[in-house]
C-alpha cells in the first residue's frame, strides 16, 4: 500500500539521539533536557506509535 509500512517501527529503528531534536523537542526534550512530565510521556508514546 503505497510503500507505507503496516507495522510501527521497532525501538531499534527510532533515532533516540538528542541530535534528533527536531522530532523530540516539546515531546520528550525541553530545552535539550529529558522531560519526565506525564504530558510529555504521552506525546512521546504517540510519536513512537505514529512513526
Secondary structure, DSSP 8 states (H G I E B T S, - for coil): -TT--SS---GGGS--SGGGHHHHBTTTEETTEE---HHHHHHHHHHHHH-
